[in-house]
Amino acid sequence: MDGVPEPHTGWTFLTNHARVLAAIADDHTSRIRDIAAHCRLTERAVQKIIADLERDGYLSHTREGRSNTYRIDPNRVLRHPAEAGLTVASLLSLLVQDESDRATPGAPRQPATR
């Protein structure tokens, strides 16, 4: 089936919701098609995830012509009790590439410092 990414086998550390949120944080004007390709998901799966994130207040969008610009609420608290008190901003600080990292593909990322 054309356009459907090859599925990943095995377990991963992140949920698809976290991947989509990080992709949007990396580029607030990303198209669903590009997010899907980046996250190795179908476009329909990305649409559903975006709807979930918007419904629960983590994400909103404004329509600009034929495209969307997304806004993430960085102060929103993560949902799982094990992450009680952690915000979206703290999660994204670990997941989103800095501009300097993006300029040199393949370069190892620097660990976050506190």
C-alpha positions as CSV (number, residue, x, y, z in Angstrom):
1,M,0.0,0.0,0.0
2,D,1.6,3.3,-1.2
3,G,2.2,6.0,1.4
4,V,2.0,3.8,4.4
5,P,5.2,3.7,6.4
6,E,6.9,0.5,7.1
7,P,5.8,-0.6,10.6
8,H,8.3,-0.6,13.4
9,T,8.8,-4.0,15.2
10,G,9.7,-4.2,18.9
11,W,9.1,-1.9,21.7
12,T,10.1,1.8,22.0
13,F,10.6,4.3,24.8
14,L,8.2,6.9,23.5
15,T,4.5,6.9,22.6
16,N,3.3,8.0,19.2
17,H,1.6,11.0,21.0
18,A,5.0,12.1,22.3
19,R,6.6,11.7,18.8
20,V,3.9,13.7,17.1
21,L,4.1,16.4,19.8
22,A,7.9,16.6,19.4
23,A,7.6,16.8,15.6
24,I,5.2,19.7,15.9
25,A,7.4,21.4,18.5
26,D,10.3,21.1,16.0
27,D,8.2,22.8,13.2
28,H,4.9,24.4,14.2
29,T,3.9,24.6,10.5
30,S,4.5,20.9,9.7
31,R,2.0,19.3,7.4
32,I,0.3,16.1,8.6
33,R,2.0,14.3,5.7
34,D,5.4,15.4,6.9
35,I,4.7,14.5,10.6
36,A,3.5,11.1,9.5
37,A,6.6,10.4,7.5
38,H,8.9,11.7,10.3
39,C,7.1,9.6,12.9
40,R,6.6,6.5,10.7
41,L,2.9,6.6,11.1
42,T,-0.1,6.9,8.7
43,E,-1.6,10.3,8.1
44,R,-4.8,9.0,9.6
45,A,-3.0,8.0,12.8
46,V,-1.4,11.5,13.0
47,Q,-4.8,13.2,12.5
48,K,-6.3,11.1,15.4
49,I,-3.3,11.9,17.7
50,I,-3.6,15.6,16.9
51,A,-7.3,15.5,17.7
52,D,-6.5,13.8,21.0
53,L,-3.9,16.4,21.9
54,E,-6.3,19.2,21.0
55,R,-9.2,17.7,22.8
56,D,-7.2,17.6,26.0
57,G,-5.7,21.0,25.7
58,Y,-2.1,20.2,24.9
59,L,-2.3,21.5,21.4
60,S,-4.3,24.1,19.4
61,H,-4.1,25.2,15.8
62,T,-5.0,28.2,13.6
63,R,-5.8,27.9,10.0
64,E,-3.6,30.1,7.7
65,G,-4.7,29.7,4.1
66,R,-4.4,26.0,3.3
67,S,-2.1,25.2,6.2
68,N,-2.2,25.0,10.0
69,T,0.0,26.6,12.5
70,Y,0.1,24.6,15.8
71,R,0.5,26.0,19.3
72,I,1.6,23.7,22.1
73,D,0.7,24.6,25.7
74,P,4.1,24.1,27.4
75,N,2.7,24.4,30.9
76,R,0.2,21.6,30.5
77,V,1.0,18.8,33.0
78,L,1.7,15.2,31.7
79,R,-1.2,12.8,32.2
80,H,0.3,9.7,33.8
81,P,0.6,9.7,37.6
82,A,4.3,8.6,37.3
83,E,5.1,11.9,35.7
84,A,3.0,13.9,38.2
85,G,4.2,17.6,38.1
86,L,6.2,17.3,34.9
87,T,5.1,19.6,32.1
88,V,5.0,19.3,28.3
89,A,8.0,21.8,28.3
90,S,10.1,19.5,30.3
91,L,9.3,16.5,28.0
92,L,10.0,18.5,24.9
93,S,13.3,19.8,26.2
94,L,14.5,16.3,26.0
95,L,13.0,15.4,22.6
96,V,13.2,18.5,20.3
97,Q,16.4,19.1,18.5
98,D,18.2,22.4,18.9
99,E,18.9,24.5,15.8
100,S,22.7,23.7,16.2
101,D,22.0,20.0,16.3
102,R,19.9,20.2,13.2
103,A,22.7,22.0,11.3
104,T,25.0,19.0,11.7
105,P,23.0,15.8,10.9
106,G,24.3,12.8,12.6
107,A,26.1,14.7,15.2
108,P,25.6,13.3,18.7
109,R,23.2,15.3,20.8
110,Q,24.5,16.9,24.0
111,P,22.9,15.6,27.2
112,A,20.5,18.0,28.9
113,T,22.0,19.8,31.9
114,R,20.1,21.1,34.9
